[in-house]
Amino acid sequence: MTILDSSIARLDGTAATLGELTGGKPALLVNVASKCGLTPQYTGLEELQEKYAARGFTVVGLPCNQFMGQEPGSAEEIQEFCSATYGVTFPMTEKIEVNGDDRHEIYRGLVETPNEKGETGDVQWNFEKFLVDGSGSVVARFSPGVVPEDPSIVSAIEAQLG
């Protein structure tokens, strides 16, 4: 069993697994928030989606309200904000917790992966990014401040796509 087998509802509430959301292809998993100073990263995430989707890649947004309540909205409000403000087309999930006792099972293994500074452990803030390959293995972890268009993220994605 891999993280791709983990159950997680889509933002609209329909049941899914992470594998269904990624299509069993490389994906960038990002805990997102609508009211964060890093929220403009949605632009770069959508650009990655548009640039690489045809090559078998997707971004997956996992809304989280654990960091100073910066994702307070309902699923409908999150969907409206992401669509209207940033034109998000990539899959979004239900709101989840990424740290603590109620950490979603997807994040249990992710947090063991070191980021670009060699740090492991709890997700630091909104917009922390995890690149997984088509089998669900974690390939790389990027701190919240590493923007989606950063060459380190782009080259890691391209390496997964061959």
ABEGO torsion letter per residue (X at the ends): XBAAABBBBBAAGBBBBAAAAAGGBBBBBBBBBAABAAAAAAAAAAAAAAAAAAAGBBBBBBBBAABGGABABBAAAAAAAAAAAAGBABBBBBBBBABEAABBAAAAAAAABBBAAGBBEBBABBGBBBBBBAAGBBABBBBAABBAABAAAAAAAAAAAX
